[in-house]
Amino acid sequence: MDQIWFTAALWLGLALVAALFGSWLRASMALTEIMGILAQFLLDAIGKDRLLGASEAWVIFLASAGSSCSPFLQGLN
């Protein structure tokens, strides 16, 4: 159970850092999301894909829900 909370806190912390970093660079949130996707791809390439728990079912569900809602939210902007 503690692993789930740690993974959720890690993902939320990374999202907060990405939003602050994107705001500081005055970059769009879509570009910040793309940088996050590239970071996960790089972690996967060097064999550290289990670090963020990206293969867990609840993370995959949230990622797919977010990827389907993101284009609509970007269109509202």
Secondary structure by P-SEA (a helix, b strand, c coil): caaaaaaaaaaaaaaaaaaaaaaaacccaaaaaaaaaaaaaaaaaaccccccccccaaaaaaaaaaaaaaaaaaaac
